Amino acid sequence: MILKEQLISVIYQAIDEVNAVLPPDQQLEKSIHTVLFGESGKLDSLGLVNMIVTTEQKIEENFGIAITLADEKAMSQRNSPFRTVESLAEYIPQLITERQHA
């Protein structure tokens, strides 16, 4: 079973990659409280897509599991899983479990 701490580490790897192409004033802090998208988030819609794709790639590289983060389920949730690093790290295990039982 993949631990939340391991997922946060993978998300931080994705943040490092995304930050490499962002201007210094738009770079994301590596914290579970970092707002990725929304009212006080630093990412625009294109930046969020880049972050999602990079995170998917890092999950596959680190755990050998291919998942799709931005699907109908994610988009229909009342509280977006893309709001913060922590909400993303809490959402990913649900997808991995569904993938393993599919």
KOLBAGU-980249 format. One record per atom (N, C-alpha, C, O, CB): residue in three letters; atom name; x, y, z. Coordinates in steps of 0.2 Angstrom, whole numbers, plus 5000, padded with zeros to 4 digits. Glycine has a CB too. Layout:
% KOLBAGU-980249
+---------+-------+------+------+------+
! residuo ! atomo !   c1 !   c2 !   c3 !
+---------+-------+------+------+------+
!     ALA !    CA !    X !    Y !    Z !
...
+---------+-------+------+------+------+
This chain:
% KOLBAGU-980249
+---------+-------+------+------+------+
! residuo ! atomo !   c1 !   c2 !   c3 !
+---------+-------+------+------+------+
!     MET !     N ! 5004 ! 4994 ! 5000 !
!     MET !    CA ! 5000 ! 5000 ! 5000 !
!     MET !     C ! 5004 ! 5006 ! 5000 !
!     MET !     O ! 5009 ! 5007 ! 5004 !
!     MET !    CB ! 4995 ! 5000 ! 5006 !
!     ILE !     N ! 5002 ! 5011 ! 4996 !
!     ILE !    CA ! 5006 ! 5017 ! 4995 !
!     ILE !     C ! 5004 ! 5022 ! 5001 !
!     ILE !     O ! 4998 ! 5023 ! 5002 !
!     ILE !    CB ! 5005 ! 5020 ! 4988 !
!     LEU !     N ! 5009 ! 5025 ! 5005 !
!     LEU !    CA ! 5007 ! 5029 ! 5010 !
!     LEU !     C ! 5006 ! 5036 ! 5008 !
!     LEU !     O ! 5009 ! 5038 ! 5003 !
!     LEU !    CB ! 5013 ! 5029 ! 5015 !
!     LYS !     N ! 5003 ! 5040 ! 5012 !
!     LYS !    CA ! 5001 ! 5047 ! 5010 !
!     LYS !     C ! 5008 ! 5051 ! 5009 !
!     LYS !     O ! 5009 ! 5055 ! 5005 !
!     LYS !    CB ! 4997 ! 5050 ! 5015 !
!     GLU !     N ! 5013 ! 5049 ! 5014 !
!     GLU !    CA ! 5019 ! 5053 ! 5014 !
!     GLU !     C ! 5023 ! 5051 ! 5007 !
!     GLU !     O ! 5026 ! 5056 ! 5004 !
!     GLU !    CB ! 5024 ! 5050 ! 5020 !
!     GLN !     N ! 5022 ! 5045 ! 5004 !
!     GLN !    CA ! 5025 ! 5044 ! 4998 !
!     GLN !     C ! 5022 ! 5048 ! 4992 !
!     GLN !     O ! 5026 ! 5050 ! 4988 !
!     GLN !    CB ! 5025 ! 5036 ! 4997 !
!     LEU !     N ! 5016 ! 5048 ! 4993 !
!     LEU !    CA ! 5012 ! 5052 ! 4988 !
!     LEU !     C ! 5014 ! 5059 ! 4988 !
!     LEU !     O ! 5015 ! 5063 ! 4983 !
!     LEU !    CB ! 5005 ! 5051 ! 4988 !
!     ILE !     N ! 5015 ! 5062 ! 4994 !
!     ILE !    CA ! 5017 ! 5069 ! 4995 !
!     ILE !     C ! 5023 ! 5070 ! 4992 !
!     ILE !     O ! 5025 ! 5075 ! 4988 !
!     ILE !    CB ! 5016 ! 5071 ! 5002 !
!     SER !     N ! 5028 ! 5066 ! 4993 !
!     SER !    CA ! 5035 ! 5066 ! 4990 !
!     SER !     C ! 5034 ! 5066 ! 4982 !
!     SER !     O ! 5038 ! 5070 ! 4979 !
!     SER !    CB ! 5039 ! 5060 ! 4992 !
!     VAL !     N ! 5030 ! 5062 ! 4979 !
!     VAL !    CA ! 5029 ! 5062 ! 4972 !
!     VAL !     C ! 5026 ! 5068 ! 4969 !
!     VAL !     O ! 5028 ! 5071 ! 4964 !
!     VAL !    CB ! 5025 ! 5056 ! 4970 !
!     ILE !     N ! 5021 ! 5071 ! 4973 !
!     ILE !    CA ! 5019 ! 5077 ! 4971 !
!     ILE !     C ! 5024 ! 5083 ! 4972 !
!     ILE !     O ! 5024 ! 5087 ! 4967 !
!     ILE !    CB ! 5012 ! 5079 ! 4976 !
!     TYR !     N ! 5028 ! 5083 ! 4977 !
!     TYR !    CA ! 5034 ! 5087 ! 4977 !
!     TYR !     C ! 5038 ! 5087 ! 4971 !
!     TYR !     O ! 5041 ! 5092 ! 4969 !
!     TYR !    CB ! 5038 ! 5086 ! 4984 !
!     GLN !     N ! 5040 ! 5081 ! 4969 !
!     GLN !    CA ! 5044 ! 5080 ! 4963 !
!     GLN !     C ! 5040 ! 5083 ! 4957 !
!     GLN !     O ! 5044 ! 5087 ! 4953 !
!     GLN !    CB ! 5045 ! 5072 ! 4961 !
!     ALA !     N ! 5034 ! 5083 ! 4956 !
!     ALA !    CA ! 5030 ! 5086 ! 4951 !
!     ALA !     C ! 5030 ! 5093 ! 4952 !
!     ALA !     O ! 5031 ! 5097 ! 4947 !
!     ALA !    CB ! 5023 ! 5084 ! 4951 !
!     ILE !     N ! 5030 ! 5096 ! 4958 !
!     ILE !    CA ! 5031 ! 5103 ! 4959 !
!     ILE !     C ! 5037 ! 5106 ! 4957 !
!     ILE !     O ! 5038 ! 5111 ! 4954 !
!     ILE !    CB ! 5030 ! 5105 ! 4966 !
!     ASP !     N ! 5043 ! 5102 ! 4958 !
!     ASP !    CA ! 5049 ! 5104 ! 4956 !
!     ASP !     C ! 5050 ! 5105 ! 4948 !
!     ASP !     O ! 5052 ! 5110 ! 4946 !
!     ASP !    CB ! 5055 ! 5099 ! 4958 !
!     GLU !     N ! 5047 ! 5100 ! 4945 !
!     GLU !    CA ! 5047 ! 5100 ! 4937 !
!     GLU !     C ! 5042 ! 5106 ! 4935 !
!     GLU !     O ! 5044 ! 5110 ! 4930 !
!     GLU !    CB ! 5044 ! 5094 ! 4934 !
!     VAL !     N ! 5037 ! 5107 ! 4938 !
!     VAL !    CA ! 5032 ! 5113 ! 4936 !
!     VAL !     C ! 5036 ! 5119 ! 4937 !
!     VAL !     O ! 5035 ! 5124 ! 4933 !
!     VAL !    CB ! 5025 ! 5112 ! 4939 !
!     ASN !     N ! 5039 ! 5120 ! 4943 !
!     ASN !    CA ! 5042 ! 5126 ! 4945 !
!     ASN !     C ! 5048 ! 5128 ! 4940 !
!     ASN !     O ! 5049 ! 5134 ! 4939 !
!     ASN !    CB ! 5045 ! 5126 ! 4952 !
!     ALA !     N ! 5051 ! 5123 ! 4937 !
!     ALA !    CA ! 5056 ! 5124 ! 4933 !
!     ALA !     C ! 5054 ! 5128 ! 4927 !
!     ALA !     O ! 5058 ! 5132 ! 4923 !
!     ALA !    CB ! 5059 ! 5118 ! 4930 !
!     VAL !     N ! 5048 ! 5128 ! 4925 !
!     VAL !    CA ! 5045 ! 5132 ! 4919 !
!     VAL !     C ! 5041 ! 5138 ! 4921 !
!     VAL !     O ! 5039 ! 5142 ! 4917 !
!     VAL !    CB ! 5041 ! 5128 ! 4915 !
!     LEU !     N ! 5040 ! 5139 ! 4928 !
!     LEU !    CA ! 5036 ! 5145 ! 4930 !
!     LEU !     C ! 5041 ! 5151 ! 4932 !
!     LEU !     O ! 5046 ! 5150 ! 4934 !
!     LEU !    CB ! 5032 ! 5143 ! 4936 !
!     PRO !     N ! 5038 ! 5157 ! 4931 !
!     PRO !    CA ! 5042 ! 5163 ! 4934 !
!     PRO !     C ! 5043 ! 5162 ! 4941 !
!     PRO !     O ! 5038 ! 5159 ! 4945 !
!     PRO !    CB ! 5038 ! 5169 ! 4932 !
!     PRO !     N ! 5048 ! 5165 ! 4944 !
!     PRO !    CA ! 5049 ! 5165 ! 4951 !
!     PRO !     C ! 5043 ! 5167 ! 4956 !
!     PRO !     O ! 5042 ! 5164 ! 4961 !
!     PRO !    CB ! 5055 ! 5169 ! 4953 !
!     ASP !     N ! 5039 ! 5172 ! 4954 !
!     ASP !    CA ! 5033 ! 5174 ! 4958 !
!     ASP !     C ! 5027 ! 5170 ! 4957 !
!     ASP !     O ! 5022 ! 5170 ! 4961 !
!     ASP !    CB ! 5031 ! 5181 ! 4956 !
!     GLN !     N ! 5027 ! 5165 ! 4953 !
!     GLN !    CA ! 5022 ! 5160 ! 4952 !
!     GLN !     C ! 5024 ! 5153 ! 4954 !
!     GLN !     O ! 5019 ! 5148 ! 4954 !
!     GLN !    CB ! 5020 ! 5160 ! 4945 !
!     GLN !     N ! 5030 ! 5152 ! 4957 !
!     GLN !    CA ! 5032 ! 5145 ! 4959 !
!     GLN !     C ! 5028 ! 5143 ! 4965 !
!     GLN !     O ! 5026 ! 5147 ! 4969 !
!     GLN !    CB ! 5039 ! 5145 ! 4960 !
!     LEU !     N ! 5027 ! 5136 ! 4965 !
!     LEU !    CA ! 5023 ! 5133 ! 4970 !
!     LEU !     C ! 5028 ! 5131 ! 4976 !
!     LEU !     O ! 5034 ! 5129 ! 4975 !
!     LEU !    CB ! 5020 ! 5127 ! 4968 !
!     GLU !     N ! 5026 ! 5132 ! 4982 !
!     GLU !    CA ! 5029 ! 5130 ! 4988 !
!     GLU !     C ! 5028 ! 5123 ! 4989 !
!     GLU !     O ! 5022 ! 5120 ! 4988 !
!     GLU !    CB ! 5027 ! 5134 ! 4994 !
!     LYS !     N ! 5033 ! 5119 ! 4992 !
!     LYS !    CA ! 5032 ! 5112 ! 4993 !
!     LYS !     C ! 5030 ! 5111 ! 5000 !
!     LYS !     O ! 5033 ! 5111 ! 5005 !
!     LYS !    CB ! 5039 ! 5108 ! 4992 !
!     SER !     N ! 5023 ! 5112 ! 5001 !
!     SER !    CA ! 5020 ! 5111 ! 5007 !
!     SER !     C ! 5013 ! 5108 ! 5006 !
!     SER !     O ! 5010 ! 5109 ! 5001 !
!     SER !    CB ! 5019 ! 5118 ! 5011 !
!     ILE !     N ! 5010 ! 5104 ! 5011 !
!     ILE !    CA ! 5004 ! 5101 ! 5010 !
!     ILE !     C ! 4998 ! 5106 ! 5010 !
!     ILE !     O ! 4993 ! 5104 ! 5007 !
!     ILE !    CB ! 5003 ! 5096 ! 5016 !
!     HIS !     N ! 5000 ! 5112 ! 5012 !
!     HIS !    CA ! 4995 ! 5117 ! 5012 !
!     HIS !     C ! 4995 ! 5121 ! 5006 !
!     HIS !     O ! 4991 ! 5126 ! 5005 !
!     HIS !    CB ! 4996 ! 5121 ! 5018 !
!     THR !     N ! 4999 ! 5120 ! 5001 !
!     THR !    CA ! 5000 ! 5124 ! 4995 !
!     THR !     C ! 4994 ! 5124 ! 4991 !
!     THR !     O ! 4991 ! 5118 ! 4990 !
!     THR !    CB ! 5006 ! 5122 ! 4991 !
!     VAL !     N ! 4991 ! 5129 ! 4990 !
!     VAL !    CA ! 4985 ! 5129 ! 4986 !
!     VAL !     C ! 4987 ! 5129 ! 4978 !
!     VAL !     O ! 4991 ! 5133 ! 4976 !
!     VAL !    CB ! 4980 ! 5136 ! 4987 !
!     LEU !     N ! 4985 ! 5124 ! 4975 !
!     LEU !    CA ! 4987 ! 5123 ! 4968 !
!     LEU !     C ! 4982 ! 5127 ! 4963 !
!     LEU !     O ! 4984 ! 5130 ! 4958 !
!     LEU !    CB ! 4986 ! 5115 ! 4966 !
!     PHE !     N ! 4976 ! 5126 ! 4964 !
!     PHE !    CA ! 4971 ! 5129 ! 4960 !
!     PHE !     C ! 4965 ! 5132 ! 4964 !
!     PHE !     O ! 4963 ! 5129 ! 4969 !
!     PHE !    CB ! 4969 ! 5124 ! 4954 !
!     GLY !     N ! 4962 ! 5137 ! 4961 !
!     GLY !    CA ! 4957 ! 5140 ! 4965 !
!     GLY !     C ! 4958 ! 5148 ! 4966 !
!     GLY !     O ! 4963 ! 5151 ! 4964 !
!     GLY !    CB ! 4955 ! 5137 ! 4971 !
!     GLU !     N ! 4954 ! 5150 ! 4971 !
!     GLU !    CA ! 4954 ! 5157 ! 4972 !
!     GLU !     C ! 4961 ! 5160 ! 4974 !
!     GLU !     O ! 4963 ! 5165 ! 4972 !
!     GLU !    CB ! 4949 ! 5159 ! 4978 !
!     SER !     N ! 4965 ! 5156 ! 4978 !
!     SER !    CA ! 4971 ! 5159 ! 4980 !
!     SER !     C ! 4977 ! 5155 ! 4977 !
!     SER !     O ! 4983 ! 5155 ! 4980 !
!     SER !    CB ! 4972 ! 5159 ! 4988 !
!     GLY !     N ! 4975 ! 5151 ! 4972 !
!     GLY !    CA ! 4981 ! 5146 ! 4969 !
!     GLY !     C ! 4985 ! 5150 ! 4964 !
!     GLY !     O ! 4983 ! 5155 ! 4962 !
!     GLY !    CB ! 4977 ! 5141 ! 4966 !
!     LYS !     N ! 4991 ! 5148 ! 4963 !
!     LYS !    CA ! 4996 ! 5151 ! 4959 !
!     LYS !     C ! 4995 ! 5148 ! 4952 !
!     LYS !     O ! 4998 ! 5152 ! 4947 !
!     LYS !    CB ! 5003 ! 5150 ! 4961 !
!     LEU !     N ! 4992 ! 5143 ! 4951 !
!     LEU !    CA ! 4992 ! 5140 ! 4944 !
!     LEU !     C ! 4985 ! 5142 ! 4940 !
!     LEU !     O ! 4980 ! 5142 ! 4943 !
!     LEU !    CB ! 4992 ! 5132 ! 4944 !
!     ASP !     N ! 4986 ! 5144 ! 4934 !
!     ASP !    CA ! 4981 ! 5145 ! 4930 !
!     ASP !     C ! 4978 ! 5138 ! 4927 !
!     ASP !     O ! 4981 ! 5133 ! 4929 !
!     ASP !    CB ! 4982 ! 5150 ! 4924 !
!     SER !     N ! 4974 ! 5138 ! 4922 !
!     SER !    CA ! 4971 ! 5131 ! 4920 !
!     SER !     C ! 4976 ! 5127 ! 4916 !
!     SER !     O ! 4977 ! 5121 ! 4917 !
!     SER !    CB ! 4965 ! 5132 ! 4916 !
!     LEU !     N ! 4980 ! 5131 ! 4912 !
!     LEU !    CA ! 4986 ! 5127 ! 4909 !
!     LEU !     C ! 4991 ! 5125 ! 4914 !
!     LEU !     O ! 4994 ! 5119 ! 4913 !
!     LEU !    CB ! 4989 ! 5132 ! 4904 !
!     GLY !     N ! 4993 ! 5129 ! 4919 !
!     GLY !    CA ! 4997 ! 5127 ! 4924 !
!     GLY !     C ! 4995 ! 5121 ! 4928 !
!     GLY !     O ! 4999 ! 5116 ! 4930 !
!     GLY !    CB ! 4999 ! 5132 ! 4929 !
!     LEU !     N ! 4988 ! 5120 ! 4929 !
!     LEU !    CA ! 4985 ! 5115 ! 4933 !
!     LEU !     C ! 4986 ! 5108 ! 4928 !
!     LEU !     O ! 4987 ! 5103 ! 4931 !
!     LEU !    CB ! 4978 ! 5116 ! 4934 !
!     VAL !     N ! 4984 ! 5109 ! 4922 !
!     VAL !    CA ! 4985 ! 5103 ! 4917 !
!     VAL !     C ! 4992 ! 5101 ! 4917 !
!     VAL !     O ! 4993 ! 5095 ! 4918 !
!     VAL !    CB ! 4983 ! 5105 ! 4910 !
!     ASN !     N ! 4997 ! 5105 ! 4917 !
!     ASN !    CA ! 5004 ! 5103 ! 4917 !
!     ASN !     C ! 5005 ! 5100 ! 4924 !
!     ASN !     O ! 5009 ! 5094 ! 4924 !
!     ASN !    CB ! 5008 ! 5109 ! 4916 !
!     MET !     N ! 5003 ! 5102 ! 4929 !
!     MET !    CA ! 5004 ! 5099 ! 4936 !
!     MET !     C ! 5001 ! 5092 ! 4936 !
!     MET !     O ! 5004 ! 5087 ! 4939 !
!     MET !    CB ! 5001 ! 5104 ! 4941 !
!     ILE !     N ! 4995 ! 5091 ! 4934 !
!     ILE !    CA ! 4991 ! 5085 ! 4934 !
!     ILE !     C ! 4995 ! 5080 ! 4930 !
!     ILE !     O ! 4996 ! 5074 ! 4932 !
!     ILE !    CB ! 4984 ! 5086 ! 4931 !
!     VAL !     N ! 4997 ! 5082 ! 4923 !
!     VAL !    CA ! 5001 ! 5077 ! 4919 !
!     VAL !     C ! 5007 ! 5075 ! 4922 !
!     VAL !     O ! 5009 ! 5069 ! 4922 !
!     VAL !    CB ! 5002 ! 5080 ! 4912 !
!     THR !     N ! 5011 ! 5080 ! 4925 !
!     THR !    CA ! 5017 ! 5078 ! 4928 !
!     THR !     C ! 5016 ! 5074 ! 4934 !
!     THR !     O ! 5020 ! 5069 ! 4935 !
!     THR !    CB ! 5021 ! 5085 ! 4930 !
!     THR !     N ! 5011 ! 5075 ! 4938 !
!     THR !    CA ! 5010 ! 5071 ! 4944 !
!     THR !     C ! 5008 ! 5063 ! 4941 !
!     THR !     O ! 5011 ! 5059 ! 4944 !
!     THR !    CB ! 5004 ! 5073 ! 4948 !
!     GLU !     N ! 5004 ! 5063 ! 4936 !
!     GLU !    CA ! 5003 ! 5056 ! 4934 !
!     GLU !     C ! 5009 ! 5053 ! 4931 !
!     GLU !     O ! 5010 ! 5047 ! 4933 !
!     GLU !    CB ! 4998 ! 5057 ! 4928 !
!     GLN !     N ! 5013 ! 5056 ! 4928 !
!     GLN !    CA ! 5020 ! 5053 ! 4926 !
!     GLN !     C ! 5024 ! 5051 ! 4932 !
!     GLN !     O ! 5027 ! 5046 ! 4931 !
!     GLN !    CB ! 5024 ! 5058 ! 4921 !
!     LYS !     N ! 5024 ! 5055 ! 4937 !
!     LYS !    CA ! 5028 ! 5053 ! 4943 !
!     LYS !     C ! 5025 ! 5047 ! 4946 !
!     LYS !     O ! 5029 ! 5043 ! 4949 !
!     LYS !    CB ! 5029 ! 5059 ! 4947 !
!     ILE !     N ! 5019 ! 5047 ! 4947 !
!     ILE !    CA ! 5016 ! 5041 ! 4950 !
!     ILE !     C ! 5018 ! 5035 ! 4946 !
!     ILE !     O ! 5019 ! 5030 ! 4949 !
!     ILE !    CB ! 5008 ! 5042 ! 4950 !
!     GLU !     N ! 5017 ! 5035 ! 4939 !
!     GLU !    CA ! 5019 ! 5029 ! 4935 !
!     GLU !     C ! 5026 ! 5027 ! 4936 !
!     GLU !     O ! 5028 ! 5022 ! 4937 !
!     GLU !    CB ! 5017 ! 5030 ! 4928 !
!     GLU !     N ! 5031 ! 5032 ! 4936 !
!     GLU !    CA ! 5038 ! 5031 ! 4937 !
!     GLU !     C ! 5040 ! 5028 ! 4944 !
!     GLU !     O ! 5044 ! 5024 ! 4944 !
!     GLU !    CB ! 5042 ! 5038 ! 4936 !
!     ASN !     N ! 5036 ! 5031 ! 4949 !
!     ASN !    CA ! 5038 ! 5029 ! 4956 !
!     ASN !     C ! 5035 ! 5022 ! 4958 !
!     ASN !     O ! 5037 ! 5018 ! 4962 !
!     ASN !    CB ! 5036 ! 5034 ! 4960 !
!     PHE !     N ! 5028 ! 5021 ! 4956 !
!     PHE !    CA ! 5024 ! 5016 ! 4958 !
!     PHE !     C ! 5022 ! 5011 ! 4953 !
!     PHE !     O ! 5020 ! 5005 ! 4954 !
!     PHE !    CB ! 5018 ! 5018 ! 4962 !
!     GLY !     N ! 5024 ! 5012 ! 4946 !
!     GLY !    CA ! 5022 ! 5008 ! 4941 !
!     GLY !     C ! 5014 ! 5007 ! 4940 !
!     GLY !     O ! 5012 ! 5002 ! 4937 !
!     GLY !    CB ! 5025 ! 5001 ! 4942 !
!     ILE !     N ! 5011 ! 5012 ! 4942 !
!     ILE !    CA ! 5004 ! 5012 ! 4941 !
!     ILE !     C ! 5001 ! 5018 ! 4937 !
!     ILE !     O ! 5003 ! 5024 ! 4938 !
!     ILE !    CB ! 5000 ! 5013 ! 4948 !
!     ALA !     N ! 4998 ! 5017 ! 4931 !
!     ALA !    CA ! 4995 ! 5022 ! 4927 !
!     ALA !     C ! 4988 ! 5024 ! 4929 !
!     ALA !     O ! 4984 ! 5020 ! 4929 !
!     ALA !    CB ! 4996 ! 5020 ! 4920 !
!     ILE !     N ! 4987 ! 5031 ! 4931 !
!     ILE !    CA ! 4981 ! 5033 ! 4933 !
!     ILE !     C ! 4979 ! 5039 ! 4929 !
!     ILE !     O ! 4984 ! 5043 ! 4926 !
!     ILE !    CB ! 4980 ! 5034 ! 4941 !
!     THR !     N ! 4973 ! 5041 ! 4929 !
!     THR !    CA ! 4971 ! 5048 ! 4926 !
!     THR !     C ! 4968 ! 5052 ! 4931 !
!     THR !     O ! 4963 ! 5050 ! 4934 !
!     THR !    CB ! 4966 ! 5046 ! 4920 !
!     LEU !     N ! 4971 ! 5057 ! 4933 !
!     LEU !    CA ! 4969 ! 5061 ! 4939 !
!     LEU !     C ! 4963 ! 5065 ! 4937 !
!     LEU !     O ! 4958 ! 5066 ! 4941 !
!     LEU !    CB ! 4974 ! 5066 ! 4941 !
!     ALA !     N ! 4963 ! 5068 ! 4931 !
!     ALA !    CA ! 4957 ! 5073 ! 4929 !
!     ALA !     C ! 4952 ! 5069 ! 4925 !
!     ALA !     O ! 4952 ! 5069 ! 4919 !
!     ALA !    CB ! 4960 ! 5079 ! 4924 !
!     ASP !     N ! 4947 ! 5066 ! 4928 !
!     ASP !    CA ! 4942 ! 5062 ! 4925 !
!     ASP !     C ! 4935 ! 5065 ! 4927 !
!     ASP !     O ! 4935 ! 5070 ! 4931 !
!     ASP !    CB ! 4943 ! 5055 ! 4927 !
!     GLU !     N ! 4930 ! 5062 ! 4925 !
!     GLU !    CA ! 4923 ! 5065 ! 4927 !
!     GLU !     C ! 4922 ! 5065 ! 4935 !
!     GLU !     O ! 4919 ! 5069 ! 4937 !
!     GLU !    CB ! 4918 ! 5060 ! 4924 !
!     LYS !     N ! 4925 ! 5059 ! 4938 !
!     LYS !    CA ! 4924 ! 5059 ! 4945 !
!     LYS !     C ! 4927 ! 5065 ! 4949 !
!     LYS !     O ! 4924 ! 5068 ! 4953 !
!     LYS !    CB ! 4927 ! 5052 ! 4948 !
!     ALA !     N ! 4933 ! 5066 ! 4946 !
!     ALA !    CA ! 4937 ! 5072 ! 4950 !
!     ALA !     C ! 4933 ! 5079 ! 4949 !
!     ALA !     O ! 4933 ! 5083 ! 4953 !
!     ALA !    CB ! 4944 ! 5072 ! 4947 !
!     MET !     N ! 4931 ! 5079 ! 4942 !
!     MET !    CA ! 4928 ! 5086 ! 4941 !
!     MET !     C ! 4921 ! 5087 ! 4944 !
!     MET !     O ! 4919 ! 5092 ! 4945 !
!     MET !    CB ! 4927 ! 5086 ! 4933 !
!     SER !     N ! 4918 ! 5081 ! 4946 !
!     SER !    CA ! 4911 ! 5082 ! 4949 !
!     SER !     C ! 4911 ! 5082 ! 4956 !
!     SER !     O ! 4905 ! 5083 ! 4959 !
!     SER !    CB ! 4907 ! 5076 ! 4946 !
!     GLN !     N ! 4917 ! 5082 ! 4959 !
!     GLN !    CA ! 4917 ! 5082 ! 4967 !
!     GLN !     C ! 4915 ! 5089 ! 4969 !
!     GLN !     O ! 4917 ! 5094 ! 4966 !
!     GLN !    CB ! 4924 ! 5080 ! 4969 !
!     ARG !     N ! 4912 ! 5089 ! 4975 !
!     ARG !    CA ! 4910 ! 5096 ! 4978 !
!     ARG !     C ! 4917 ! 5100 ! 4980 !
!     ARG !     O ! 4917 ! 5105 ! 4978 !
!     ARG !    CB ! 4906 ! 5095 ! 4984 !
!     ASN !     N ! 4921 ! 5096 ! 4983 !
!     ASN !    CA ! 4928 ! 5099 ! 4985 !
!     ASN !     C ! 4933 ! 5096 ! 4980 !
!     ASN !     O ! 4935 ! 5090 ! 4980 !
!     ASN !    CB ! 4930 ! 5097 ! 4992 !
!     SER !     N ! 4936 ! 5100 ! 4976 !
!     SER !    CA ! 4941 ! 5098 ! 4971 !
!     SER !     C ! 4947 ! 5095 ! 4974 !
!     SER !     O ! 4950 ! 5097 ! 4979 !
!     SER !    CB ! 4943 ! 5104 ! 4966 !
!     PRO !     N ! 4949 ! 5089 ! 4971 !
!     PRO !    CA ! 4955 ! 5086 ! 4973 !
!     PRO !     C ! 4961 ! 5090 ! 4971 !
!     PRO !     O ! 4967 ! 5088 ! 4973 !
!     PRO !    CB ! 4955 ! 5079 ! 4971 !
!     PHE !     N ! 4960 ! 5095 ! 4967 !
!     PHE !    CA ! 4966 ! 5099 ! 4965 !
!     PHE !     C ! 4967 ! 5105 ! 4968 !
!     PHE !     O ! 4971 ! 5109 ! 4966 !
!     PHE !    CB ! 4965 ! 5100 ! 4957 !
!     ARG !     N ! 4963 ! 5106 ! 4974 !
!     ARG !    CA ! 4964 ! 5112 ! 4977 !
!     ARG !     C ! 4970 ! 5113 ! 4981 !
!     ARG !     O ! 4974 ! 5118 ! 4980 !
!     ARG !    CB ! 4958 ! 5112 ! 4983 !
!     THR !     N ! 4973 ! 5108 ! 4984 !
!     THR !    CA ! 4979 ! 5109 ! 4988 !
!     THR !     C ! 4983 ! 5102 ! 4987 !
!     THR !     O ! 4981 ! 5097 ! 4984 !
!     THR !    CB ! 4978 ! 5110 ! 4996 !
!     VAL !     N ! 4989 ! 5103 ! 4989 !
!     VAL !    CA ! 4994 ! 5097 ! 4989 !
!     VAL !     C ! 4991 ! 5091 ! 4993 !
!     VAL !     O ! 4991 ! 5085 ! 4991 !
!     VAL !    CB ! 5001 ! 5098 ! 4991 !
!     GLU !     N ! 4988 ! 5093 ! 4999 !
!     GLU !    CA ! 4985 ! 5088 ! 5003 !
!     GLU !     C ! 4979 ! 5085 ! 5000 !
!     GLU !     O ! 4978 ! 5078 ! 5001 !
!     GLU !    CB ! 4984 ! 5091 ! 5010 !
!     SER !     N ! 4975 ! 5089 ! 4997 !
!     SER !    CA ! 4969 ! 5086 ! 4994 !
!     SER !     C ! 4970 ! 5081 ! 4989 !
!     SER !     O ! 4967 ! 5076 ! 4988 !
!     SER !    CB ! 4964 ! 5091 ! 4992 !
!     LEU !     N ! 4975 ! 5083 ! 4985 !
!     LEU !    CA ! 4978 ! 5078 ! 4979 !
!     LEU !     C ! 4980 ! 5072 ! 4982 !
!     LEU !     O ! 4979 ! 5067 ! 4979 !
!     LEU !    CB ! 4983 ! 5082 ! 4975 !
!     ALA !     N ! 4984 ! 5072 ! 4987 !
!     ALA !    CA ! 4987 ! 5066 ! 4990 !
!     ALA !     C ! 4982 ! 5062 ! 4993 !
!     ALA !     O ! 4983 ! 5056 ! 4994 !
!     ALA !    CB ! 4993 ! 5068 ! 4996 !
!     GLU !     N ! 4977 ! 5065 ! 4996 !
!     GLU !    CA ! 4971 ! 5061 ! 4998 !
!     GLU !     C ! 4967 ! 5058 ! 4993 !
!     GLU !     O ! 4964 ! 5052 ! 4994 !
!     GLU !    CB ! 4967 ! 5065 ! 5003 !
!     TYR !     N ! 4967 ! 5061 ! 4987 !
!     TYR !    CA ! 4962 ! 5058 ! 4982 !
!     TYR !     C ! 4966 ! 5053 ! 4978 !
!     TYR !     O ! 4962 ! 5048 ! 4976 !
!     TYR !    CB ! 4961 ! 5064 ! 4977 !
!     ILE !     N ! 4972 ! 5053 ! 4977 !
!     ILE !    CA ! 4976 ! 5048 ! 4973 !
!     ILE !     C ! 4975 ! 5041 ! 4975 !
!     ILE !     O ! 4974 ! 5036 ! 4971 !
!     ILE !    CB ! 4983 ! 5050 ! 4973 !
!     PRO !     N ! 4975 ! 5039 ! 4982 !
!     PRO !    CA ! 4974 ! 5032 ! 4984 !
!     PRO !     C ! 4967 ! 5029 ! 4982 !
!     PRO !     O ! 4967 ! 5023 ! 4980 !
!     PRO !    CB ! 4974 ! 5032 ! 4991 !
!     GLN !     N ! 4962 ! 5034 ! 4981 !
!     GLN !    CA ! 4956 ! 5031 ! 4979 !
!     GLN !     C ! 4956 ! 5029 ! 4972 !
!     GLN !     O ! 4954 ! 5023 ! 4970 !
!     GLN !    CB ! 4950 ! 5037 ! 4979 !
!     LEU !     N ! 4960 ! 5033 ! 4967 !
!     LEU !    CA ! 4961 ! 5031 ! 4960 !
!     LEU !     C ! 4965 ! 5024 ! 4960 !
!     LEU !     O ! 4963 ! 5020 ! 4956 !
!     LEU !    CB ! 4964 ! 5036 ! 4957 !
!     ILE !     N ! 4970 ! 5024 ! 4964 !
!     ILE !    CA ! 4974 ! 5018 ! 4963 !
!     ILE !     C ! 4970 ! 5012 ! 4966 !
!     ILE !     O ! 4971 ! 5007 ! 4962 !
!     ILE !    CB ! 4981 ! 5019 ! 4968 !
!     THR !     N ! 4966 ! 5012 ! 4971 !
!     THR !    CA ! 4962 ! 5007 ! 4973 !
!     THR !     C ! 4957 ! 5005 ! 4967 !
!     THR !     O ! 4957 ! 4999 ! 4966 !
!     THR !    CB ! 4958 ! 5008 ! 4979 !
!     GLU !     N ! 4954 ! 5010 ! 4964 !
!     GLU !    CA ! 4949 ! 5008 ! 4959 !
!     GLU !     C ! 4953 ! 5005 ! 4953 !
!     GLU !     O ! 4950 ! 5000 ! 4950 !
!     GLU !    CB ! 4946 ! 5014 ! 4957 !
!     ARG !     N ! 4959 ! 5007 ! 4952 !
!     ARG !    CA ! 4963 ! 5004 ! 4946 !
!     ARG !     C ! 4965 ! 4997 ! 4947 !
!     ARG !     O ! 4965 ! 4993 ! 4943 !
!     ARG !    CB ! 4969 ! 5009 ! 4945 !
!     GLN !     N ! 4967 ! 4996 ! 4954 !
!     GLN !    CA ! 4969 ! 4989 ! 4955 !
!     GLN !     C ! 4963 ! 4984 ! 4956 !
!     GLN !     O ! 4964 ! 4978 ! 4955 !
!     GLN !    CB ! 4972 ! 4989 ! 4962 !
!     HIS !     N ! 4957 ! 4987 ! 4956 !
!     HIS !    CA ! 4951 ! 4982 ! 4957 !
!     HIS !     C ! 4947 ! 4982 ! 4950 !
!     HIS !     O ! 4942 ! 4979 ! 4950 !
!     HIS !    CB ! 4947 ! 4984 ! 4962 !
!     ALA !     N ! 4950 ! 4985 ! 4945 !
!     ALA !    CA ! 4946 ! 4986 ! 4939 !
!     ALA !     C ! 4948 ! 4979 ! 4935 !
!     ALA !     O ! 4945 ! 4979 ! 4929 !
!     ALA !    CB ! 4948 ! 4992 ! 4935 !
+---------+-------+------+------+------+
